[in-house]
Amino acid sequence: MKKTLFLMFAICLLCFEAKAFETSAKNAILMDFDTGSYLYAKNHEEQMAPASMSKLMTIYIIFNRLKSGQLSLDDEFVVSENAWRKGGAASGGSTMFLKIGEKVNVEDLLKGIIIQSGNDACIVAAENISGFEEDFAVLMNETAKKIGLKNSVFANSTGLPDENQRMSVEDLAILARAIIKEHGEYYHLFRQKEFTHNGIKQGNRNPLLYSMSGADGLKTGHTSEAGFCLTASATRNGRRLIEVIAGLESNKERSEEAENLMNYGFREFKNVKLFSKGEAVGQIEVWYGQQPFVDAVVATDVVETMPKNGQEGYELKMVYDTPLKAPVKQGDVVGKLHITDAAQNVKEIDLLAAQDVSKVGLVGRFFANLKHYVKGEK
């Protein structure tokens, strides 16, 4: 039988909220990196043209291949005529200025994608990993499902206009978080402000790298359909935020709105630790145990994001199957801590047994049954 125990906790429901914020971006989201909480959201689940921000999926797949050992930074890829025509100097789009037949290593390709937003670099990577860009798009869609992107569909590796290429700003934030979390050893590439290839130096298009202290990535985008867009991350006092904005009318507006949204998140919100890893949340009765109860402790630090000028209302409850039967081993998952915020978002944290509880013998089981019979429990 599933049992729920509501917890008394020193976080009260107060009528405080962060100050209201508005942006001219058509779509926007601001996420706390550590907690995954959304500090601001506007049309965040709506599918839209992601422009070059979709290159983040191409980058993520390359990072995955590097991590698994399927690729190394020194591996060389050959530039096809197709990559040159669709994404090179002749295309008129953002390019790394690769040459037909050129051999370029993976590290330089990554810099060409991240810093120079090279469409040719993306196509070269796609063709050398999957054979054809269309097959690489299949891999992009499969990867999107694996990491929980709900509103993303990929048709190419570049973000060049295609009616079948769609993402949401929420998915872009989730993808950016995965890149930083899983591939920190390569994330420094996003901070690099310029890169020279084939004698042509180009600067990083991310405006926050030049205007905001602590900004360290990720990717801009722009097409006539998508408008001016940005997926960005910044840190301040050890705390990281991720934002995605889209549908802006100019580079200047993109820069201003991105900085305003990021500053809003740092100014209005803070992270509060509710429990430390290994801290007891409560006790669970153990049937046929040498001890009648086992302490239930959280498996990880429990941190929530709250407005600085007050504390949100959180409902905390332990959910577990009862009766919990002995023997119980230290570290066994014995239940879940459900944390429900004011917006009714629910987070689940594993609750672990803090100690071993051995099973009683035959006599002990007899008295346990007798006790429950006397209480009228069955």
Backbone torsions as a table, in degrees:
resi	resn	phi	psi	omega
1	MET	NA	134.6	178.9
2	LYS	-80.4	129.5	-179.6
3	LYS	-120.5	142.4	179.2
4	THR	-121.6	130.3	178.6
5	LEU	-121.5	115.1	178.0
6	PHE	-78.0	138.6	-175.1
7	LEU	-104.4	139.2	170.2
8	MET	-83.5	127.0	-176.1
9	PHE	-142.2	152.6	-173.0
10	ALA	-80.8	38.5	171.4
11	ILE	-123.8	109.8	-174.5
12	CYS	-93.5	158.0	176.2
13	LEU	-82.5	104.8	-179.4
14	LEU	-112.2	151.3	-177.6
15	CYS	-88.3	59.5	177.2
16	PHE	-120.5	141.2	174.8
17	GLU	-137.8	158.8	172.8
18	ALA	-65.4	152.0	178.7
19	LYS	-58.6	146.1	-178.6
20	ALA	-63.7	145.9	178.7
21	PHE	-134.1	141.8	176.5
22	GLU	-131.5	147.7	176.7
23	THR	-135.8	150.7	177.1
24	SER	-81.9	-6.0	176.0
25	ALA	-62.3	141.3	178.0
26	LYS	-70.2	-38.5	179.0
27	ASN	-130.1	138.1	-178.9
28	ALA	-158.2	151.3	173.1
29	ILE	-152.1	146.2	174.3
30	LEU	-130.0	123.3	-174.4
31	MET	-123.0	138.2	169.0
32	ASP	-79.2	126.7	-174.9
33	PHE	-63.7	-44.8	-174.3
34	ASP	-70.1	-44.5	-174.2
35	THR	-95.0	-20.1	-174.7
36	GLY	76.3	6.8	-179.7
37	SER	-71.3	144.9	176.0
38	TYR	-92.2	118.4	179.9
39	LEU	-89.7	-22.3	176.3
40	TYR	-156.9	141.5	178.6
41	ALA	-150.1	134.4	178.3
42	LYS	-142.9	114.3	-177.5
43	ASN	49.2	42.5	-169.7
44	HIS	-76.9	-18.4	178.9
45	GLU	-99.5	-3.6	-176.9
46	GLU	-71.1	132.4	175.4
47	GLN	-72.4	138.0	-177.5
48	MET	-148.4	167.8	173.5
49	ALA	-73.5	119.0	-174.1
50	PRO	-87.1	-9.5	-177.0
51	ALA	52.7	-143.4	-173.8
52	SER	-71.2	-8.2	175.3
53	MET	-62.5	-25.0	178.5
54	SER	-68.4	-13.7	174.1
55	LYS	-60.4	-20.0	177.6
56	LEU	-60.1	-32.6	176.6
57	MET	-70.3	-39.2	175.3
58	THR	-60.4	-44.8	178.6
59	ILE	-62.5	-44.4	-178.8
60	TYR	-60.2	-41.6	179.3
61	ILE	-65.5	-41.1	177.3
62	ILE	-63.0	-44.2	177.2
63	PHE	-58.9	-42.3	178.1
64	ASN	-59.8	-42.1	179.7
65	ARG	-65.9	-37.7	177.1
66	LEU	-65.5	-42.7	-178.0
67	LYS	-65.7	-37.3	-178.4
68	SER	-79.9	-10.9	-178.0
69	GLY	88.6	1.0	177.6
70	GLN	-71.0	-22.0	175.5
71	LEU	-133.5	158.8	168.8
72	SER	-128.7	159.9	-179.6
73	LEU	-63.1	-22.7	-178.3
74	ASP	-88.3	-11.8	178.0
75	ASP	-57.6	142.1	-178.3
76	GLU	-109.0	135.7	176.1
77	PHE	-111.4	147.4	-179.5
78	VAL	-97.8	137.7	-179.4
79	VAL	-85.0	119.8	179.7
80	SER	-85.5	164.0	175.4
81	GLU	-64.3	-35.1	179.1
82	ASN	-62.5	-44.1	179.1
83	ALA	-63.4	-39.3	-179.7
84	TRP	-67.1	-43.9	-177.5
85	ARG	-69.1	-42.4	-176.5
86	LYS	-80.3	-29.6	-173.6
87	GLY	-130.9	-2.1	-175.9
88	GLY	-88.2	-163.4	-175.1
89	ALA	-58.1	-31.4	-177.1
90	ALA	-75.4	-12.3	-173.8
91	SER	-81.8	-23.7	-178.5
92	GLY	83.1	-1.7	178.3
93	GLY	-99.0	-172.3	177.3
94	SER	-67.0	134.8	-170.4
95	THR	-148.0	155.2	174.5
96	MET	-90.9	-6.3	-177.7
97	PHE	62.6	44.8	173.4
98	LEU	-74.1	157.3	-178.9
99	LYS	-113.2	149.2	179.3
100	ILE	-58.7	130.6	178.8
101	GLY	83.3	-7.1	179.7
102	GLU	-65.8	143.9	173.0
103	LYS	-101.8	125.8	-177.4
104	VAL	-130.8	135.6	-177.6
105	ASN	-79.0	162.3	-173.8
106	VAL	-62.8	-37.5	179.8
107	GLU	-61.2	-44.6	178.8
108	ASP	-68.4	-35.9	176.6
109	LEU	-61.1	-42.9	178.4
110	LEU	-60.4	-43.1	177.6
111	LYS	-64.7	-36.8	177.8
112	GLY	-65.7	-33.0	178.6
113	ILE	-78.7	-49.1	-173.1
114	ILE	-71.8	-47.8	-172.7
115	ILE	-88.2	-45.2	-174.7
116	GLN	-97.1	-6.6	-178.7
117	SER	55.8	38.4	-174.3
118	GLY	-69.5	117.7	174.3
119	ASN	-66.5	-37.0	178.5
120	ASP	-62.6	-40.0	179.4
121	ALA	-62.6	-40.4	178.4
122	CYS	-63.0	-45.4	-177.8
123	ILE	-66.4	-40.2	176.9
124	VAL	-59.6	-45.6	178.6
125	ALA	-62.0	-44.6	-178.4
126	ALA	-61.7	-45.9	-177.5
127	GLU	-67.7	-38.4	-177.8
128	ASN	-78.0	-23.0	176.6
129	ILE	-85.7	-43.2	-171.9
130	SER	-117.2	-4.9	-179.6
131	GLY	96.5	-51.4	178.1
132	PHE	-135.4	150.8	-178.9
133	GLU	-62.9	-33.5	179.0
134	GLU	-62.5	-38.5	178.0
135	ASP	-70.4	-33.7	176.6
136	PHE	-65.7	-35.2	177.1
137	ALA	-62.6	-35.5	175.1
138	VAL	-61.3	-44.1	177.9
139	LEU	-62.7	-38.5	177.9
140	MET	-61.2	-44.1	179.8
141	ASN	-66.9	-38.8	177.4
142	GLU	-64.4	-41.5	179.2
143	THR	-65.7	-39.1	178.9
144	ALA	-58.6	-42.1	179.0
145	LYS	-65.1	-39.3	-177.3
146	LYS	-63.6	-34.3	-177.0
147	ILE	-99.7	8.4	170.5
148	GLY	86.1	25.3	175.1
149	LEU	-79.6	120.8	-171.3
150	LYS	-97.1	-20.8	-173.4
151	ASN	-129.8	40.4	-179.0
152	SER	-124.8	135.1	174.3
153	VAL	-137.9	130.2	-176.3
154	PHE	-113.9	138.0	175.6
155	ALA	-120.0	-17.4	178.0
156	ASN	-151.4	172.1	-174.8
157	SER	-90.3	-6.5	-166.6
158	THR	-108.1	-30.7	-169.9
159	GLY	89.8	5.5	174.1
160	LEU	-58.9	147.9	-173.8
161	PRO	-50.2	127.5	176.9
162	ASP	-159.4	128.3	-176.6
163	GLU	-63.5	-17.9	179.6
164	ASN	-95.3	2.3	179.2
165	GLN	-99.5	108.4	-175.9
166	ARG	-142.0	143.8	172.6
167	MET	-144.3	165.9	170.5
168	SER	-109.4	158.6	177.6
169	VAL	-66.2	-29.8	175.7
170	GLU	-61.6	-46.8	179.7
171	ASP	-63.3	-38.2	178.2
172	LEU	-63.9	-38.4	177.1
173	ALA	-65.7	-42.1	177.9
174	ILE	-62.7	-42.4	179.3
175	LEU	-65.0	-44.0	178.4
176	ALA	-60.4	-42.0	179.0
177	ARG	-61.9	-40.6	179.0
178	ALA	-64.6	-40.8	178.7
179	ILE	-59.7	-47.5	-177.0
180	ILE	-69.1	-41.2	-175.5
181	LYS	-71.1	-42.1	-172.3
182	GLU	-93.4	-20.3	-172.1
183	HIS	-134.5	47.9	-179.4
184	GLY	-60.3	-26.7	-177.9
185	GLU	-68.6	-18.8	178.9
186	TYR	-110.2	-6.4	-172.2
187	TYR	-65.7	-22.6	179.8
188	HIS	-58.7	-22.0	179.3
189	LEU	-60.8	-30.4	-178.6
190	PHE	-70.1	-19.1	-179.9
191	ARG	-86.3	-14.3	-176.2
192	GLN	-67.7	127.1	-171.2
193	LYS	-87.9	-16.4	178.4
194	GLU	-154.8	158.3	179.5
195	PHE	-151.5	138.2	-179.7
196	THR	-115.1	127.7	175.1
197	HIS	-138.7	138.6	-176.4
198	ASN	51.2	37.6	175.9
199	GLY	76.0	7.4	-177.6
200	ILE	-114.5	115.6	-179.7
201	LYS	-92.6	132.4	177.3
202	GLN	-131.4	147.1	179.7
203	GLY	-94.7	155.9	175.3
204	ASN	-65.5	133.8	-175.4
205	ARG	-82.5	-7.5	-177.6
206	ASN	-70.4	111.4	-174.3
207	PRO	-68.2	-27.6	-176.9
208	LEU	-68.7	-23.9	178.1
209	LEU	-61.7	-24.0	-176.6
210	TYR	-102.6	-17.0	-172.3
211	SER	-117.3	-19.1	-172.8
212	MET	-125.5	124.4	175.1
213	SER	-65.3	133.4	179.0
214	GLY	94.0	-12.6	177.4
215	ALA	-69.6	135.9	-175.2
216	ASP	-143.5	16.7	177.7
217	GLY	160.6	176.7	18.5
218	LEU	-127.1	-66.0	-169.5
219	LYS	-152.7	136.1	173.0
220	THR	-90.2	172.3	173.3
221	GLY	-158.6	150.4	174.8
222	HIS	-162.7	126.0	165.5
223	THR	-143.5	168.7	179.7
224	SER	-62.9	-34.0	179.4
225	GLU	-76.0	-44.0	-174.2
226	ALA	-79.9	-23.2	-171.2
227	GLY	74.1	-163.0	178.4
228	PHE	-90.0	129.5	-171.3
229	CYS	-132.8	161.2	177.0
230	LEU	-158.7	133.5	164.1
231	THR	-109.7	122.6	-172.1
232	ALA	-139.8	157.5	176.2
233	SER	-137.3	147.9	176.9
234	ALA	-151.2	153.3	177.6
235	THR	-121.6	147.5	176.8
236	ARG	-151.9	124.0	-179.3
237	ASN	52.7	42.5	176.2
238	GLY	79.0	4.2	-178.9
239	ARG	-113.7	135.4	-177.7
240	ARG	-112.8	137.3	173.2
241	LEU	-120.3	150.2	175.1
242	ILE	-123.5	133.0	177.1
243	GLU	-129.8	152.3	172.0
244	VAL	-136.0	127.3	175.7
245	ILE	-129.8	148.2	-176.8
246	ALA	-150.8	158.9	174.3
247	GLY	81.9	25.6	178.9
248	LEU	-90.9	161.0	-168.2
249	GLU	-94.8	-12.9	-178.6
250	SER	-155.5	162.8	176.2
251	ASN	-62.2	-38.8	179.5
252	LYS	-63.5	-46.2	179.5
253	GLU	-63.7	-40.6	177.9
254	ARG	-58.7	-46.3	-178.9
255	SER	-62.0	-45.8	-177.3
256	GLU	-67.1	-45.5	-178.3
257	GLU	-67.3	-36.7	178.7
258	ALA	-64.2	-44.2	-179.6
259	GLU	-68.3	-40.2	179.3
260	ASN	-62.5	-44.3	-178.9
261	LEU	-66.1	-43.3	180.0
262	MET	-64.0	-44.1	178.9
263	ASN	-62.6	-37.3	176.8
264	TYR	-58.2	-45.5	-178.8
265	GLY	-63.9	-42.6	179.0
266	PHE	-70.4	-34.5	-176.0
267	ARG	-75.9	-38.8	-168.4
268	GLU	-98.8	-14.7	-173.0
269	PHE	-126.6	156.3	175.8
270	LYS	-142.5	161.5	175.3
271	ASN	-102.3	132.8	-178.0
272	VAL	-121.4	129.0	178.1
273	LYS	-83.9	119.8	178.2
274	LEU	-85.3	-42.3	178.2
275	PHE	-142.0	147.6	171.7
276	SER	-92.7	151.7	178.0
277	LYS	-52.9	130.0	179.7
278	GLY	87.2	-0.8	179.6
279	GLU	-80.2	138.2	-178.2
280	ALA	-74.0	134.2	177.6
281	VAL	-98.9	-34.3	-179.1
282	GLY	-177.4	-167.6	179.4
283	GLN	-123.5	149.2	177.7
284	ILE	-122.9	132.0	179.8
285	GLU	-67.4	139.0	-179.9
286	VAL	-114.0	121.9	179.4
287	TRP	-81.8	130.6	-177.7
288	TYR	64.3	29.0	-179.3
289	GLY	-97.7	151.4	174.5
290	GLN	-62.4	-30.2	170.7
291	GLN	-114.5	144.9	-174.7
292	PRO	-74.4	-19.3	-177.4
293	PHE	-137.2	157.3	171.1
294	VAL	-126.1	138.4	176.1
295	ASP	-71.6	134.6	176.7
296	ALA	-103.5	119.2	-176.4
297	VAL	-116.4	153.7	-179.6
298	VAL	-76.1	143.6	-175.9
299	ALA	-79.1	-15.8	-177.5
300	THR	-152.4	165.7	172.6
301	ASP	-57.7	140.1	178.1
302	VAL	-112.0	109.6	-176.0
303	VAL	-123.6	135.7	177.6
304	GLU	-126.6	151.1	179.0
305	THR	-95.5	130.6	-175.5
306	MET	-136.4	155.7	173.0
307	PRO	-61.7	142.1	-179.0
308	LYS	-69.2	-28.7	-175.3
309	ASN	-89.6	12.2	178.6
310	GLY	173.9	177.3	-179.1
311	GLN	-119.6	132.6	178.0
312	GLU	-67.6	161.9	173.5
313	GLY	-82.5	128.3	177.1
314	TYR	-123.4	133.8	173.5
315	GLU	-102.8	122.9	-179.5
316	LEU	-113.7	132.9	177.1
317	LYS	-148.8	145.3	173.9
318	MET	-91.7	132.4	178.1
319	VAL	-123.6	125.3	-177.4
320	TYR	-156.1	160.7	177.0
321	ASP	-82.8	135.6	177.4
322	THR	-129.2	142.1	1.1
323	PRO	-78.7	148.1	171.7
324	LEU	-85.3	120.0	-171.4
325	LYS	-98.5	136.3	174.5
326	ALA	-71.7	153.3	3.9
327	PRO	-82.0	151.5	176.1
328	VAL	-119.7	132.7	179.4
329	LYS	-101.0	141.6	175.7
330	GLN	-55.4	130.5	-179.0
331	GLY	95.1	-9.6	175.4
332	ASP	-62.7	142.2	172.8
333	VAL	-75.6	117.7	-175.4
334	VAL	-112.3	-4.2	179.0
335	GLY	173.2	-167.0	-179.7
336	LYS	-132.7	144.7	167.8
337	LEU	-98.5	118.1	177.4
338	HIS	-97.5	125.4	178.1
339	ILE	-116.7	115.7	-179.0
340	THR	-111.1	122.9	-178.7
341	ASP	-89.9	-177.1	-175.8
342	ALA	-64.2	-23.2	178.5
343	ALA	-90.9	7.8	178.8
344	GLN	68.7	21.9	170.6
345	ASN	-79.3	135.6	-175.3
346	VAL	-114.3	128.6	175.3
347	LYS	-113.9	138.0	179.4
348	GLU	-111.7	131.8	177.6
349	ILE	-122.4	132.6	177.8
350	ASP	-64.2	138.0	171.5
351	LEU	-106.4	130.0	-175.3
352	LEU	-113.3	151.2	174.5
353	ALA	-69.7	129.8	-177.3
354	ALA	-81.4	-19.5	-178.6
355	GLN	-150.4	164.7	173.6
356	ASP	-72.9	143.5	171.0
357	VAL	-130.0	112.5	-178.4
358	SER	-78.7	161.1	179.4
359	LYS	-86.8	138.2	177.9
360	VAL	-73.4	164.2	177.7
361	GLY	-80.0	-169.2	-175.6
362	LEU	-61.8	-41.5	-179.2
363	VAL	-66.0	-42.3	179.5
364	GLY	-62.5	-39.2	179.2
365	ARG	-67.1	-34.6	178.6
366	PHE	-62.3	-47.3	-178.0
367	PHE	-70.3	-31.2	176.4
368	ALA	-65.5	-42.5	177.9
369	ASN	-65.1	-40.0	179.9
370	LEU	-63.4	-43.6	179.9
371	LYS	-59.0	-45.7	-179.0
372	HIS	-70.1	-30.8	177.4
373	TYR	-67.1	-42.1	-180.0
374	VAL	-64.3	-38.5	179.1
375	LYS	-73.0	-11.3	-178.0
376	GLY	84.2	16.9	179.9
377	GLU	-95.2	149.3	-179.8
378	LYS	-129.8	NA	NA
